[in-house]
Each structure stands twice: as C-alpha cells, then as structure tokens.
Amino acid sequence: MTLNPRLAVALCAALSLCALLAVPANFPGLSGDARLTLAVFALATCAWIGTPVDDTYIALGAGLALTATGVISSDTLFGTLGDSTVWLLICAFVLAAAVARTGLAGRAAAFLVGGARSVRQLVHLTTAALVVTAFAVPATSGRAALALPVFLALAKALADRKRLVVMLALLFPTVILLSAVATLIGAGAHLITVSVLWEATGDRIGFTQWLLLGLPLAVASSHLAAEAVLWTTTRRADRKGPVRITAEEIQRHSDSPVTGPWTQAEKRCALLLATVVVLWCSEPLHRVPPAVVALIGAVVASSPALGTVRLKDALKTVPWSLLLFMAATMAMGVALADSGAAKWLVSGLPADVSPAVFLTVVVVVSTAAHLVLQSRSARSSVLVPLVIAAAVGAGVNPVAAALASTAAAGFCHTLPASAKPVTLFADIPGTPTYTPRDLLRLSAVLAPLTAALVLLFAAAVWPLLGVPVTR
C-alpha cells in the first residue's frame, strides 16, 4: 500500500517530535504534562492533515488521551460540552430550522435579487443577501445548503449565459465563507477562538462585541470578493447585458410561496428571529447572555402553540459531530495553556518583533493554513492557542491577534476540497460550475486582498472599536 506523501511527512515530523520529547534530558524547562500535551497535539495534527479519519474522532481521542494521562481532569473534558458557546450554537440551529421550515429565505431572495437590472447589481444584491444569512443560519455548510435552491433558480434564469452561471456558482461559496466572520455563530471556529481566549487570558468576546468587530470586515471582504469573482470569471461582454430575474423563476425551486401575503407562521418566525437578533445586539443594555436569549428563542420556535418546527425535528439539524469536536478541541486548548506547552512553543520567538510584523506573520500563516488543515475549526484549534501565547510574549493584544488569525483563516478557496461550501457548489448535476483552475485564478487575487484587508482592520479599524494592537 502506498503511503500518502503528505501523511508521510506529517507522520515523520510528529514521531520525531515525540521521540525528542520522550528523552528527559531534552528541553529541560519542559514539564511532564507539557511533554505529553505536545506529543498528543502533534499526533492529532498529523492525523488531521494526512488521514481520512473523521476530525471529531481524532479530537475526541486526543482529549481522552490527555484526560487518561492526567494532563486535564475529566471535569475539564466533559465540562466543555456545557460551555455557553456550545449551547448558543445548539439553540441557533433550532432557530435556523424554524426559519427554513417557513420559507422566509425564499421570500428574502425574491425580494433582493428580483431588483437586479444589471450583472453588477445582481452580484452585489446576492452578496448582501448572503451576508444577512449569517444572522439566521449558523455554520457555513448550513448556509450553503440553504442558498443552493436560490442559486439553481438563478442558474435556470441565466441558462443561456453560461459564464454568468459559473460566476454565480463561485460567488455563493466565496461570500458564504468570508461573511461568516460577521457573527459569533457564523462558524464553529469562532466559538473555539472565544473559548480558548477566555481560558488563556480571561478576556471574553461577547456576541455584541464580535458583531461590532466582525460585521464591517464581513461586509467589506464580501463585496471586495464579489468584484474579484466578477472580474476573474467573466468578460466585459458578459457584464454588459441586462439581467431580469422574476419571482416566478425563484418559485420553481422553492417549496414555499415567495410572493403574496405572509402566513401566520412566517410572521411569527420573522418576529421571533428579529427579536432574538435585537436582544443579541443589545446585550450590554439588558445583560442577558446570548446563550440564554438563544435558548428562549429556541423554546418559543419549537413550542406547540407559537412554534413552526417540532423540537425533535429541529434537533436533528444540529451538527452534533461539530459540537463534540469543539468541546474536545477546547479541552486541548486548556491543556496547551495550563501545562505551559503553548508558552514553551513560542518562547524561542524573537522578543523584539514589532506588532506590525507579528500580525503580518499571523495573518499570512492563517490565510495559508487551509492548504494543510482543511477543517476551519481544526485550524483555529491548532493556531489560536499558539497565537495567543506568542502575542502575550510579543506585547501584542491577544484579542487582536486571535481575531486576526480567525478572520484570516476564513479564506479557504484554493481547492474544491478546501471547504464544504466550495465542495457543494463545485459539482452540481446539470448546472455549469467552476473548475479547479477557476478557483486557483480567484485565489491568486483574493488571498492577498483578504489578508491585506484583515491587517488593515486589525491595525486601523479595530483600535477605533476598542481593540488596540498592543496592551
């Protein structure tokens, strides 16, 4: 049997590190717990990179190994499942199931996209609509699944303009991935970042603060990416012709009405969703934690009298595998911080690195990390604990460094397998879509643009919003 070259390299590196850590004379400043943590961390990263084994299975195995060896307690391992961020995500999925059941997404698509009269208007109205979905549907894969019928309707209406269909196929996953940074529930990686930051530094980023910092970046990067997609996949002649998308064409791919009077269920669900989002955004005023607000919303959304979905049906949509992965990687982050392993890993970095150089390195590495680790959550699990430890040593605000790393890691467009939304839209039977060459062409333009934009926000915008570069 031929060994995967990438797996072979990762395995050699991991085993070499484990062999060095096993010798007590090596690294005299490293405790036994830190040695075990680094060994488990290296093997888990190797497995994430080079094996087809499920990411959650690997994370659970790593968490179990750290517990069995006494690096962390069983309370720490199991306690992560009760973290408020985990409950926030569970309840957000219940709310998303209620929204999907009513067909509000189809109405929103018909309202926004139906107003387009040119190709550029269609692109930016679609982008705006996809950014808004970050508030209603957690996780990028869920948003991609919700948006697919809308894309199919647009593709049918533009069937005689193949290049525009290919452009839209590339636009949808691109914007979905980059706009996730708008909200705390936009990706599981965000919740991992918040948890690791809290455990390592005591700094907690709430829903409102993340919204304040992330939404402007999401809007800017999404519309910038929309222009990049438009220019790299179409010609001038493709962009000149008028566009007319009717509600009837969107209706063909929707099981619920997209026009006409709203049903009572749609009105109740829209009011509930708006109330939940307003309460999330006004947390500093009423001091009710976002997870509690989400739980109230989930209970109402699934109630027999006022709800639009049964609780057991809504819970089927919750990605339990992702939640277990998050819990296990949170425990790994605790082990890295408490054992001193993370601090030791970054202790050899130059002490006189300027904040600008430090943030640049963090953003570049985080942007390129998807080429090695395809799971967005796994990237944050590996990078964020190290970035936070290094930031403290370099005099950089760990909140700014962690946010920059997480935002930059949202770029994962280079290969069809780099992210689930990219994979979903890369192969749609009966509909023309993009090729790996189209992705590479876009990535060559978009990677430096998004990295530069994250750096701009970290250095110039976030300090104005209360997150300075240095402490």
Buried (B, 14 or more C-beta within 10 A) or exposed (E): EEEBEEBEBBBEBBBEBBEEBEEEEEBEEBBEBBBBBBBBBBBBBBBBBBBEEEBBBBBBBBBBBBBEBEBBEEEBBEBBBEBBBBBBBBBBBBBBBBBBBBBBBBBBBBBBBBEBEEBBBBBBBBBBBBBBBBBBBBBBBBBBBBBBBBBBBBBBBBEEBEBBBBBBBBBBBBBBBBBBBBBBBBBBBBBBBBBBBBBBBEBEBBBBBBBBBBBBBBBBBBBBBBBBBBBBBBEEEBBEEEBEBEBEBBBEBBEBBBBEEBBEBBEBBBEBBEBBBEBBBEBEEEEEBBBBBBBBBBBBBBEEEBBBBBBEEBBEBBBEBBBBBBBBBBBBBBBBBBBBBBBBBBBEEEEEBEBEEBBBBBBBBBBBBBEBBBBBBBBBBBBBBBBBBBBBBBBBBBBBBBBBBBBBBBBBBBBBEBBBBBBBBBEBEEBBBBEEEBBEBBBEBBBEBBBEBBBEBBBEBBBEEEBBBEE
